[in-house]
Amino acid sequence: MKRSLLFLATAVFLLSSCSSKKNKKEEPVNTKTNVEIVKKDPPSIPKRERMKNTIETKETKEQPAVEKKKDIVVELPAVPREFRAAWVASVANINWPSKNYLSTAEQQQEAIGILDFLKNNNFNAVVFQVRPSADAFYKSDLEPWSYFLTGTEGQAPSPYYDPLEFWVEQAHKRGIELHVWLNPYRAHHTAGGAVTSASMARKMPESVVKLKQGYYWFDPSKQSTQDHAARVVMDIVKRYDIDGVHFDDYFYPYAEYNGGQDFPDSDSYNEFKRNGGSLSRGDFRRNSVNTFIERIYKDIKKEKNFVKFGISPFGIWKPGYPAGIQGSSQYDMLYADAKLWLNKGWIDYFAPQLYWPIQPAKQSYTALLKWWESENTMGRHLWPGINTVGRRGPEYVQEIVNQVAAARDLLPNNREGVIHWSLAGLTKNPAMTQALVDGPYQTKALVPTTPWLNANPLLKPSLLLTPQGNNIFLKWQHQQVDQVAKWVLYLNYGGQWTYEILEPGVTTKDVPTTLNNKKLQYVAVKAIDRLSNESPYIAEKVK
């Protein structure tokens, strides 16, 4: 009986306790935050567990979840892609600087003029020569300042500045890619003044030979040559924010540089044979260059995957390739097996110097371009060099326009483009430039993407529209602003889209609400990274 009474009393107590909890008034919800942090933790719980358990999320029916804004889906037009570049030669002051005694201000003014010219005429890249002959257009601890920059080898600009740093900054500011152009083996040019104690011809005499026409040349087969040239390339790649590294067609020198005689490398070839080498001298030379090219490509990719590597070899691999082609052989005279580099994919872009017209057939621009594309087994960019500076007159202007069009027709989508030799063929021939701008370069284009080079995907930008009378103020931003190389802004008036490619520093724009009696309906924007990949778009409907 006592047990029954005790049990009954206990049950009544528990029932009463539960009822009091149920009827207790709820605490008001703090609308400023949904997180409550308990300041004092029970000392018996480990620290990591205490932190996990001291955050309590309060969700009630009175505070509904915020509905995520739905993305506006639109169909944007494709933006054309084409590599449009010009070589800017510094050797012998061909293009820049125009003279080797200009002041710093004059040099910078000329550089800005060149980059403005390219931007205004819808080019998107420049190939700038920074090492014409084992010298430097930048601050280097490996090689002397160039004679072509200051008139004295080893002398820095005064007042001091770093020309390459300046060119990179100014090019990127205008949305232009900058590729550094280096000659890998030339140690001294005949236009480069006297060979002084500052010259690499004096500092590395064991690696350099003198040719009969006055040039000095690194022996490409020597390990010291390859190691030094690789250090020079990687020094630039590591320290400068460049978009590409570019080699020209000078590997073993043209025979006329040595009075028509063979390259004087008997010492290195005989040493090769003494060590058991069995290759012919030609194969020995080609193998030396091949080894170096493969090394440079891998070194660049290991350091900065996004820096493209390109080469512009002599345009004919061998006579007869393709059938009917006549002329010199890079394979047998320059010991450059450029077909192998293309077949192996040791380059990101290949720019054979196809400096001949479409007709006649013996050195046909289009026949050679088709053949090189047939050898492009790795699907690399094939951007031929064309001889814009060759001649003047309306017929030649039309020839160049036709060559640009032919590259578009013969090359796959997203791989079109050409490089113009040289800048002077444009700046000194207004008719040539005008024909390009009125024709194939009428609108701006993005550089083709390079899908075999990995890149971190860009996030979607943000976009804000602010009405201001008859205009709308547009402002866009990006969380990864340091990775944005360009923007594409899209406007839709009356159901019709237009686009504009903008420099990375442009993040605002005023646009009219009505244009040509058509109302602005949508605005969209994309970010473009340095490999020309597009981010997802953000679109807003104009209310």
Secondary structure as a PSIPRED ss2 file (coil, helix, strand):
# PSIPRED VFORMAT (PSIPRED V4.0)

   1 M C   1.000  0.000  0.000
   2 K H   0.000  1.000  0.000
   3 R H   0.000  1.000  0.000
   4 S H   0.000  1.000  0.000
   5 L H   0.000  1.000  0.000
   6 L H   0.000  1.000  0.000
   7 F H   0.000  1.000  0.000
   8 L H   0.000  1.000  0.000
   9 A H   0.000  1.000  0.000
  10 T H   0.000  1.000  0.000
  11 A H   0.000  1.000  0.000
  12 V H   0.000  1.000  0.000
  13 F H   0.000  1.000  0.000
  14 L H   0.000  1.000  0.000
  15 L H   0.000  1.000  0.000
  16 S H   0.000  1.000  0.000
  17 S H   0.000  1.000  0.000
  18 C H   0.000  1.000  0.000
  19 S H   0.000  1.000  0.000
  20 S H   0.000  1.000  0.000
  21 K H   0.000  1.000  0.000
  22 K H   0.000  1.000  0.000
  23 N C   1.000  0.000  0.000
  24 K C   1.000  0.000  0.000
  25 K C   1.000  0.000  0.000
  26 E C   1.000  0.000  0.000
  27 E C   1.000  0.000  0.000
  28 P C   1.000  0.000  0.000
  29 V C   1.000  0.000  0.000
  30 N C   1.000  0.000  0.000
  31 T C   1.000  0.000  0.000
  32 K C   1.000  0.000  0.000
  33 T C   1.000  0.000  0.000
  34 N C   1.000  0.000  0.000
  35 V E   0.000  0.000  1.000
  36 E E   0.000  0.000  1.000
  37 I E   0.000  0.000  1.000
  38 V C   1.000  0.000  0.000
  39 K C   1.000  0.000  0.000
  40 K C   1.000  0.000  0.000
  41 D C   1.000  0.000  0.000
  42 P C   1.000  0.000  0.000
  43 P C   1.000  0.000  0.000
  44 S C   1.000  0.000  0.000
  45 I C   1.000  0.000  0.000
  46 P C   1.000  0.000  0.000
  47 K H   0.000  1.000  0.000
  48 R H   0.000  1.000  0.000
  49 E H   0.000  1.000  0.000
  50 R H   0.000  1.000  0.000
  51 M H   0.000  1.000  0.000
  52 K H   0.000  1.000  0.000
  53 N H   0.000  1.000  0.000
  54 T C   1.000  0.000  0.000
  55 I E   0.000  0.000  1.000
  56 E E   0.000  0.000  1.000
  57 T E   0.000  0.000  1.000
  58 K C   1.000  0.000  0.000
  59 E C   1.000  0.000  0.000
  60 T C   1.000  0.000  0.000
  61 K C   1.000  0.000  0.000
  62 E C   1.000  0.000  0.000
  63 Q C   1.000  0.000  0.000
  64 P C   1.000  0.000  0.000
  65 A C   1.000  0.000  0.000
  66 V C   1.000  0.000  0.000
  67 E C   1.000  0.000  0.000
  68 K C   1.000  0.000  0.000
  69 K C   1.000  0.000  0.000
  70 K C   1.000  0.000  0.000
  71 D C   1.000  0.000  0.000
  72 I C   1.000  0.000  0.000
  73 V C   1.000  0.000  0.000
  74 V C   1.000  0.000  0.000
  75 E C   1.000  0.000  0.000
  76 L C   1.000  0.000  0.000
  77 P C   1.000  0.000  0.000
  78 A C   1.000  0.000  0.000
  79 V C   1.000  0.000  0.000
  80 P C   1.000  0.000  0.000
  81 R E   0.000  0.000  1.000
  82 E C   1.000  0.000  0.000
  83 F E   0.000  0.000  1.000
  84 R E   0.000  0.000  1.000
  85 A E   0.000  0.000  1.000
  86 A E   0.000  0.000  1.000
  87 W E   0.000  0.000  1.000
  88 V E   0.000  0.000  1.000
  89 A C   1.000  0.000  0.000
  90 S C   1.000  0.000  0.000
  91 V H   0.000  1.000  0.000
  92 A H   0.000  1.000  0.000
  93 N H   0.000  1.000  0.000
  94 I C   1.000  0.000  0.000
  95 N C   1.000  0.000  0.000
  96 W C   1.000  0.000  0.000
  97 P C   1.000  0.000  0.000
  98 S C   1.000  0.000  0.000
  99 K C   1.000  0.000  0.000
 100 N C   1.000  0.000  0.000
 101 Y C   1.000  0.000  0.000
 102 L C   1.000  0.000  0.000
 103 S C   1.000  0.000  0.000
 104 T H   0.000  1.000  0.000
 105 A H   0.000  1.000  0.000
 106 E H   0.000  1.000  0.000
 107 Q H   0.000  1.000  0.000
 108 Q H   0.000  1.000  0.000
 109 Q H   0.000  1.000  0.000
 110 E H   0.000  1.000  0.000
 111 A H   0.000  1.000  0.000
 112 I H   0.000  1.000  0.000
 113 G H   0.000  1.000  0.000
 114 I H   0.000  1.000  0.000
 115 L H   0.000  1.000  0.000
 116 D H   0.000  1.000  0.000
 117 F H   0.000  1.000  0.000
 118 L H   0.000  1.000  0.000
 119 K H   0.000  1.000  0.000
 120 N H   0.000  1.000  0.000
 121 N C   1.000  0.000  0.000
 122 N C   1.000  0.000  0.000
 123 F C   1.000  0.000  0.000
 124 N C   1.000  0.000  0.000
 125 A E   0.000  0.000  1.000
 126 V E   0.000  0.000  1.000
 127 V E   0.000  0.000  1.000
 128 F E   0.000  0.000  1.000
 129 Q E   0.000  0.000  1.000
 130 V E   0.000  0.000  1.000
 131 R E   0.000  0.000  1.000
 132 P C   1.000  0.000  0.000
 133 S C   1.000  0.000  0.000
 134 A C   1.000  0.000  0.000
 135 D C   1.000  0.000  0.000
 136 A E   0.000  0.000  1.000
 137 F C   1.000  0.000  0.000
 138 Y C   1.000  0.000  0.000
 139 K C   1.000  0.000  0.000
 140 S C   1.000  0.000  0.000
 141 D C   1.000  0.000  0.000
 142 L C   1.000  0.000  0.000
 143 E C   1.000  0.000  0.000
 144 P C   1.000  0.000  0.000
 145 W E   0.000  0.000  1.000
 146 S C   1.000  0.000  0.000
 147 Y H   0.000  1.000  0.000
 148 F H   0.000  1.000  0.000
 149 L H   0.000  1.000  0.000
 150 T H   0.000  1.000  0.000
 151 G C   1.000  0.000  0.000
 152 T C   1.000  0.000  0.000
 153 E C   1.000  0.000  0.000
 154 G C   1.000  0.000  0.000
 155 Q C   1.000  0.000  0.000
 156 A C   1.000  0.000  0.000
 157 P C   1.000  0.000  0.000
 158 S C   1.000  0.000  0.000
 159 P C   1.000  0.000  0.000
 160 Y C   1.000  0.000  0.000
 161 Y C   1.000  0.000  0.000
 162 D C   1.000  0.000  0.000
 163 P H   0.000  1.000  0.000
 164 L H   0.000  1.000  0.000
 165 E H   0.000  1.000  0.000
 166 F H   0.000  1.000  0.000
 167 W H   0.000  1.000  0.000
 168 V H   0.000  1.000  0.000
 169 E H   0.000  1.000  0.000
 170 Q H   0.000  1.000  0.000
 171 A H   0.000  1.000  0.000
 172 H H   0.000  1.000  0.000
 173 K H   0.000  1.000  0.000
 174 R C   1.000  0.000  0.000
 175 G C   1.000  0.000  0.000
 176 I C   1.000  0.000  0.000
 177 E E   0.000  0.000  1.000
 178 L E   0.000  0.000  1.000
 179 H E   0.000  0.000  1.000
 180 V E   0.000  0.000  1.000
 181 W E   0.000  0.000  1.000
 182 L E   0.000  0.000  1.000
 183 N C   1.000  0.000  0.000
 184 P C   1.000  0.000  0.000
 185 Y C   1.000  0.000  0.000
 186 R E   0.000  0.000  1.000
 187 A E   0.000  0.000  1.000
 188 H E   0.000  0.000  1.000
 189 H C   1.000  0.000  0.000
 190 T C   1.000  0.000  0.000
 191 A C   1.000  0.000  0.000
 192 G C   1.000  0.000  0.000
 193 G C   1.000  0.000  0.000
 194 A C   1.000  0.000  0.000
 195 V C   1.000  0.000  0.000
 196 T C   1.000  0.000  0.000
 197 S C   1.000  0.000  0.000
 198 A C   1.000  0.000  0.000
 199 S C   1.000  0.000  0.000
 200 M H   0.000  1.000  0.000
 201 A H   0.000  1.000  0.000
 202 R H   0.000  1.000  0.000
 203 K H   0.000  1.000  0.000
 204 M C   1.000  0.000  0.000
 205 P H   0.000  1.000  0.000
 206 E H   0.000  1.000  0.000
 207 S H   0.000  1.000  0.000
 208 V E   0.000  0.000  1.000
 209 V E   0.000  0.000  1.000
 210 K E   0.000  0.000  1.000
 211 L C   1.000  0.000  0.000
 212 K C   1.000  0.000  0.000
 213 Q C   1.000  0.000  0.000
 214 G C   1.000  0.000  0.000
 215 Y C   1.000  0.000  0.000
 216 Y E   0.000  0.000  1.000
 217 W E   0.000  0.000  1.000
 218 F E   0.000  0.000  1.000
 219 D C   1.000  0.000  0.000
 220 P C   1.000  0.000  0.000
 221 S C   1.000  0.000  0.000
 222 K C   1.000  0.000  0.000
 223 Q H   0.000  1.000  0.000
 224 S H   0.000  1.000  0.000
 225 T H   0.000  1.000  0.000
 226 Q H   0.000  1.000  0.000
 227 D H   0.000  1.000  0.000
 228 H H   0.000  1.000  0.000
 229 A H   0.000  1.000  0.000
 230 A H   0.000  1.000  0.000
 231 R H   0.000  1.000  0.000
 232 V H   0.000  1.000  0.000
 233 V H   0.000  1.000  0.000
 234 M H   0.000  1.000  0.000
 235 D H   0.000  1.000  0.000
 236 I H   0.000  1.000  0.000
 237 V H   0.000  1.000  0.000
 238 K H   0.000  1.000  0.000
 239 R H   0.000  1.000  0.000
 240 Y C   1.000  0.000  0.000
 241 D C   1.000  0.000  0.000
 242 I C   1.000  0.000  0.000
 243 D C   1.000  0.000  0.000
 244 G E   0.000  0.000  1.000
 245 V E   0.000  0.000  1.000
 246 H E   0.000  0.000  1.000
 247 F E   0.000  0.000  1.000
 248 D C   1.000  0.000  0.000
 249 D C   1.000  0.000  0.000
 250 Y C   1.000  0.000  0.000
 251 F C   1.000  0.000  0.000
 252 Y C   1.000  0.000  0.000
 253 P C   1.000  0.000  0.000
 254 Y C   1.000  0.000  0.000
 255 A H   0.000  1.000  0.000
 256 E H   0.000  1.000  0.000
 257 Y H   0.000  1.000  0.000
 258 N H   0.000  1.000  0.000
 259 G C   1.000  0.000  0.000
 260 G C   1.000  0.000  0.000
 261 Q C   1.000  0.000  0.000
 262 D C   1.000  0.000  0.000
 263 F C   1.000  0.000  0.000
 264 P C   1.000  0.000  0.000
 265 D C   1.000  0.000  0.000
 266 S H   0.000  1.000  0.000
 267 D H   0.000  1.000  0.000
 268 S H   0.000  1.000  0.000
 269 Y H   0.000  1.000  0.000
 270 N H   0.000  1.000  0.000
 271 E H   0.000  1.000  0.000
 272 F H   0.000  1.000  0.000
 273 K H   0.000  1.000  0.000
 274 R H   0.000  1.000  0.000
 275 N C   1.000  0.000  0.000
 276 G C   1.000  0.000  0.000
 277 G C   1.000  0.000  0.000
 278 S C   1.000  0.000  0.000
 279 L C   1.000  0.000  0.000
 280 S C   1.000  0.000  0.000
 281 R H   0.000  1.000  0.000
 282 G H   0.000  1.000  0.000
 283 D H   0.000  1.000  0.000
 284 F H   0.000  1.000  0.000
 285 R H   0.000  1.000  0.000
 286 R H   0.000  1.000  0.000
 287 N H   0.000  1.000  0.000
 288 S H   0.000  1.000  0.000
 289 V H   0.000  1.000  0.000
 290 N H   0.000  1.000  0.000
 291 T H   0.000  1.000  0.000
 292 F H   0.000  1.000  0.000
 293 I H   0.000  1.000  0.000
 294 E H   0.000  1.000  0.000
 295 R H   0.000  1.000  0.000
 296 I H   0.000  1.000  0.000
 297 Y H   0.000  1.000  0.000
 298 K H   0.000  1.000  0.000
 299 D H   0.000  1.000  0.000
 300 I H   0.000  1.000  0.000
 301 K H   0.000  1.000  0.000
 302 K H   0.000  1.000  0.000
 303 E H   0.000  1.000  0.000
 304 K C   1.000  0.000  0.000
 305 N C   1.000  0.000  0.000
 306 F C   1.000  0.000  0.000
 307 V C   1.000  0.000  0.000
 308 K E   0.000  0.000  1.000
 309 F E   0.000  0.000  1.000
 310 G E   0.000  0.000  1.000
 311 I E   0.000  0.000  1.000
 312 S C   1.000  0.000  0.000
 313 P C   1.000  0.000  0.000
 314 F E   0.000  0.000  1.000
 315 G C   1.000  0.000  0.000
 316 I C   1.000  0.000  0.000
 317 W C   1.000  0.000  0.000
 318 K C   1.000  0.000  0.000
 319 P C   1.000  0.000  0.000
 320 G C   1.000  0.000  0.000
 321 Y C   1.000  0.000  0.000
 322 P C   1.000  0.000  0.000
 323 A C   1.000  0.000  0.000
 324 G C   1.000  0.000  0.000
 325 I C   1.000  0.000  0.000
 326 Q C   1.000  0.000  0.000
 327 G C   1.000  0.000  0.000
 328 S C   1.000  0.000  0.000
 329 S C   1.000  0.000  0.000
 330 Q H   0.000  1.000  0.000
 331 Y H   0.000  1.000  0.000
 332 D H   0.000  1.000  0.000
 333 M H   0.000  1.000  0.000
 334 L H   0.000  1.000  0.000
 335 Y C   1.000  0.000  0.000
 336 A C   1.000  0.000  0.000
 337 D C   1.000  0.000  0.000
 338 A H   0.000  1.000  0.000
 339 K H   0.000  1.000  0.000
 340 L H   0.000  1.000  0.000
 341 W H   0.000  1.000  0.000
 342 L H   0.000  1.000  0.000
 343 N H   0.000  1.000  0.000
 344 K H   0.000  1.000  0.000
 345 G C   1.000  0.000  0.000
 346 W C   1.000  0.000  0.000
 347 I C   1.000  0.000  0.000
 348 D C   1.000  0.000  0.000
 349 Y E   0.000  0.000  1.000
 350 F E   0.000  0.000  1.000
 351 A C   1.000  0.000  0.000
 352 P C   1.000  0.000  0.000
 353 Q E   0.000  0.000  1.000
 354 L C   1.000  0.000  0.000
 355 Y C   1.000  0.000  0.000
 356 W C   1.000  0.000  0.000
 357 P C   1.000  0.000  0.000
 358 I C   1.000  0.000  0.000
 359 Q C   1.000  0.000  0.000
 360 P C   1.000  0.000  0.000
 361 A H   0.000  1.000  0.000
 362 K H   0.000  1.000  0.000
 363 Q H   0.000  1.000  0.000
 364 S C   1.000  0.000  0.000
 365 Y H   0.000  1.000  0.000
 366 T H   0.000  1.000  0.000
 367 A H   0.000  1.000  0.000
 368 L H   0.000  1.000  0.000
 369 L H   0.000  1.000  0.000
 370 K H   0.000  1.000  0.000
 371 W H   0.000  1.000  0.000
 372 W H   0.000  1.000  0.000
 373 E H   0.000  1.000  0.000
 374 S H   0.000  1.000  0.000
 375 E C   1.000  0.000  0.000
 376 N C   1.000  0.000  0.000
 377 T C   1.000  0.000  0.000
 378 M C   1.000  0.000  0.000
 379 G C   1.000  0.000  0.000
 380 R C   1.000  0.000  0.000
 381 H E   0.000  0.000  1.000
 382 L E   0.000  0.000  1.000
 383 W C   1.000  0.000  0.000
 384 P C   1.000  0.000  0.000
 385 G E   0.000  0.000  1.000
 386 I E   0.000  0.000  1.000
 387 N C   1.000  0.000  0.000
 388 T C   1.000  0.000  0.000
 389 V C   1.000  0.000  0.000
 390 G C   1.000  0.000  0.000
 391 R C   1.000  0.000  0.000
 392 R C   1.000  0.000  0.000
 393 G C   1.000  0.000  0.000
 394 P H   0.000  1.000  0.000
 395 E H   0.000  1.000  0.000
 396 Y H   0.000  1.000  0.000
 397 V H   0.000  1.000  0.000
 398 Q H   0.000  1.000  0.000
 399 E H   0.000  1.000  0.000
 400 I H   0.000  1.000  0.000
 401 V H   0.000  1.000  0.000
 402 N H   0.000  1.000  0.000
 403 Q H   0.000  1.000  0.000
 404 V H   0.000  1.000  0.000
 405 A H   0.000  1.000  0.000
 406 A H   0.000  1.000  0.000
 407 A H   0.000  1.000  0.000
 408 R H   0.000  1.000  0.000
 409 D H   0.000  1.000  0.000
 410 L H   0.000  1.000  0.000
 411 L C   1.000  0.000  0.000
 412 P C   1.000  0.000  0.000
 413 N C   1.000  0.000  0.000
 414 N C   1.000  0.000  0.000
 415 R C   1.000  0.000  0.000
 416 E C   1.000  0.000  0.000
 417 G E   0.000  0.000  1.000
 418 V E   0.000  0.000  1.000
 419 I E   0.000  0.000  1.000
 420 H E   0.000  0.000  1.000
 421 W C   1.000  0.000  0.000
 422 S C   1.000  0.000  0.000
 423 L C   1.000  0.000  0.000
 424 A H   0.000  1.000  0.000
 425 G H   0.000  1.000  0.000
 426 L H   0.000  1.000  0.000
 427 T H   0.000  1.000  0.000
 428 K C   1.000  0.000  0.000
 429 N C   1.000  0.000  0.000
 430 P H   0.000  1.000  0.000
 431 A H   0.000  1.000  0.000
 432 M H   0.000  1.000  0.000
 433 T H   0.000  1.000  0.000
 434 Q H   0.000  1.000  0.000
 435 A H   0.000  1.000  0.000
 436 L H   0.000  1.000  0.000
 437 V H   0.000  1.000  0.000
 438 D H   0.000  1.000  0.000
 439 G C   1.000  0.000  0.000
 440 P C   1.000  0.000  0.000
 441 Y C   1.000  0.000  0.000
 442 Q C   1.000  0.000  0.000
 443 T C   1.000  0.000  0.000
 444 K C   1.000  0.000  0.000
 445 A C   1.000  0.000  0.000
 446 L E   0.000  0.000  1.000
 447 V C   1.000  0.000  0.000
 448 P C   1.000  0.000  0.000
 449 T C   1.000  0.000  0.000
 450 T C   1.000  0.000  0.000
 451 P C   1.000  0.000  0.000
 452 W C   1.000  0.000  0.000
 453 L C   1.000  0.000  0.000
 454 N C   1.000  0.000  0.000
 455 A C   1.000  0.000  0.000
 456 N C   1.000  0.000  0.000
 457 P C   1.000  0.000  0.000
 458 L C   1.000  0.000  0.000
 459 L C   1.000  0.000  0.000
 460 K C   1.000  0.000  0.000
 461 P C   1.000  0.000  0.000
 462 S E   0.000  0.000  1.000
 463 L E   0.000  0.000  1.000
 464 L E   0.000  0.000  1.000
 465 L E   0.000  0.000  1.000
 466 T E   0.000  0.000  1.000
 467 P E   0.000  0.000  1.000
 468 Q E   0.000  0.000  1.000
 469 G C   1.000  0.000  0.000
 470 N C   1.000  0.000  0.000
 471 N E   0.000  0.000  1.000
 472 I E   0.000  0.000  1.000
 473 F E   0.000  0.000  1.000
 474 L E   0.000  0.000  1.000
 475 K E   0.000  0.000  1.000
 476 W E   0.000  0.000  1.000
 477 Q E   0.000  0.000  1.000
 478 H C   1.000  0.000  0.000
 479 Q C   1.000  0.000  0.000
 480 Q C   1.000  0.000  0.000
 481 V H   0.000  1.000  0.000
 482 D H   0.000  1.000  0.000
 483 Q H   0.000  1.000  0.000
 484 V C   1.000  0.000  0.000
 485 A C   1.000  0.000  0.000
 486 K E   0.000  0.000  1.000
 487 W E   0.000  0.000  1.000
 488 V E   0.000  0.000  1.000
 489 L E   0.000  0.000  1.000
 490 Y E   0.000  0.000  1.000
 491 L E   0.000  0.000  1.000
 492 N E   0.000  0.000  1.000
 493 Y E   0.000  0.000  1.000
 494 G C   1.000  0.000  0.000
 495 G C   1.000  0.000  0.000
 496 Q E   0.000  0.000  1.000
 497 W E   0.000  0.000  1.000
 498 T E   0.000  0.000  1.000
 499 Y E   0.000  0.000  1.000
 500 E E   0.000  0.000  1.000
 501 I E   0.000  0.000  1.000
 502 L E   0.000  0.000  1.000
 503 E C   1.000  0.000  0.000
 504 P C   1.000  0.000  0.000
 505 G C   1.000  0.000  0.000
 506 V C   1.000  0.000  0.000
 507 T C   1.000  0.000  0.000
 508 T E   0.000  0.000  1.000
 509 K E   0.000  0.000  1.000
 510 D E   0.000  0.000  1.000
 511 V E   0.000  0.000  1.000
 512 P E   0.000  0.000  1.000
 513 T C   1.000  0.000  0.000
 514 T E   0.000  0.000  1.000
 515 L E   0.000  0.000  1.000
 516 N C   1.000  0.000  0.000
 517 N C   1.000  0.000  0.000
 518 K E   0.000  0.000  1.000
 519 K E   0.000  0.000  1.000
 520 L E   0.000  0.000  1.000
 521 Q E   0.000  0.000  1.000
 522 Y E   0.000  0.000  1.000
 523 V E   0.000  0.000  1.000
 524 A E   0.000  0.000  1.000
 525 V E   0.000  0.000  1.000
 526 K E   0.000  0.000  1.000
 527 A E   0.000  0.000  1.000
 528 I E   0.000  0.000  1.000
 529 D C   1.000  0.000  0.000
 530 R C   1.000  0.000  0.000
 531 L C   1.000  0.000  0.000
 532 S C   1.000  0.000  0.000
 533 N C   1.000  0.000  0.000
 534 E E   0.000  0.000  1.000
 535 S C   1.000  0.000  0.000
 536 P C   1.000  0.000  0.000
 537 Y C   1.000  0.000  0.000
 538 I E   0.000  0.000  1.000
 539 A E   0.000  0.000  1.000
 540 E E   0.000  0.000  1.000
 541 K E   0.000  0.000  1.000
 542 V C   1.000  0.000  0.000
 543 K C   1.000  0.000  0.000
